[in-house]
Amino acid sequence: MIGSSAVHPRDGRWSSNRTHGPADAMIRRTRVKVTTTGPVGGPRRIAFYSHDTQGLGHIRRNITLAAAMSAGEDCDILLLTGNPEATTLPLPDRTDVVTLPTVAKDKRGRYAARVMGSSLRRITAMRSGIIDAALRAFDPDVLVVDKAAGGVCGELEPVLARLRAAGRTRTVLGLRDILDEPDVVHREWRDQRTVETITAFYDQVWVYGDRDVHDLTAEHPLVGAVGDRVVFTGYLGEGRADGLRPRVRTEQRVRPPAGPYVLGLVGGGQDGLAVAEAFAGARPPAGHSAVLVTGPYLPRRHRERLRALAAGRTDLQLLEFIPDADEFIAGAAAVVSMAGYNTVCELLQARVPALLVPRVIPRREQWIRAERLAARGACDLLDPALLTADTLTTWLATAVSRPATDAAPIDLSGLHRVPGLCASLLQEAHRAA
């Protein structure tokens, strides 16, 4: 069992002590036979899984983590993803991708096959088989699963059971800083038996956030039930732009404007039309141009509407996708953006004036994140119900001339900390063997 001695304080922040309950008895009954990891002197093998049923957020986070893990380390990395666009993204060295048959989530949060006409049950069975075959061949030392402890509709559970029985692979569940409103998280974790899955199959839970901004273990009782496995890593901010990020291939590079500019971001774009239209309709501050990144998933008809707005304008540049977004963010005089996790990490790292216009349907994750960060002075927050081009024009005009202010400190060191957490896991495995 993983205890507080598994990680040094400099490597991560464990959740606070708590009163032991029924879940602890289940954890104490779990006994794992651990074998040594890999050949002596051989490369570490680290696998990342992301279910990727909407947007690029999960796979982008895993790629960023993979880059941090591989920086200065001898390791091979395998990404398992449900997003076929992952193969077009810049990757770290010695990293390969296995793409799974695609599953999509509709506006109500329900899953269905995205391309094939097969039933969801057949698709998830196919995905589970591919995952199992890939991990049998790769034989990872560590498996990091993003957000969905059991995968889509439990597709990971038989794989996790086999890995646990073999006792060689250390398993980690990675969670973003914010999940959703407490009642929504409680219902989802209860219905999906997430506590039981974590108890049976996971060694640690990494929360990619700052506990002082949002404490998942305190605000969500079911997360607190596995609190002795939780480590707050800090946001995945520092290091995104200093060599830990994936290397961008030369042919993919799009350069920021040479002169001053303001930037609009809408994540993957699938639900970003309102923010994109308002930004395109706003007037850039005097002496500035505007760059709007629409995202690869913005529907074609919506992209055509934006092109019509931009027609004949020399002060507005439309881009569909930029793999090197941190460079654009760092160079911007001000940024208007939705509040997805990865973009927010880039904004926090760049310390650029930012107005967050969060998604509120079907999840309130972005709203909670933007609200917490705005309360600490790290950004401004605009209720999407109040979004207009004139509102953005006014904000941009003041933001580009605003003197820098000191926000409350936020831990952005997750990318520096995670490799140490991984090393500690493997050291614990060797000692247990």
Secondary structure, 3 states (H helix, E strand, C coil): CCCHHHCCCCCCEECCCCCCCHHHHHHHHCCCCCCCCCCCCCCEEEEEEECCCCCCHHHHHHHHHHHHHHCCCCEEEEEEECCHHHHHCCCCCCEEEEECCCEEECCCCCEEECCCCCCHHHHHHHHHHHHHHHHHHHCCCEEEEECCCCCHHHCCHHHHHHHHHHCCCEEEEEEECCCCCHHHHHHHHHHCCHHHHHHHHCCEEEEECCCCCCCHHHHCHHHHCCHHHEEECCCECCCCCCCCCCCCCHHHCCCCCCCCEEEEECCCCCCCHHHHHHHHHCCCCCCCEEEEECCCCCCHHHHHHHHHHHCCCCCEEEECCCCCHHHHHHHCCEEEECCCHHHHHHHHHHCCCEEECCCCCCCCHHHHHHHHHHHCCCCEECCHHHCCHHHHHHHHHHHCCCCCCCCCCCCCEHHHHHHHHHHHHHHHHHHHC
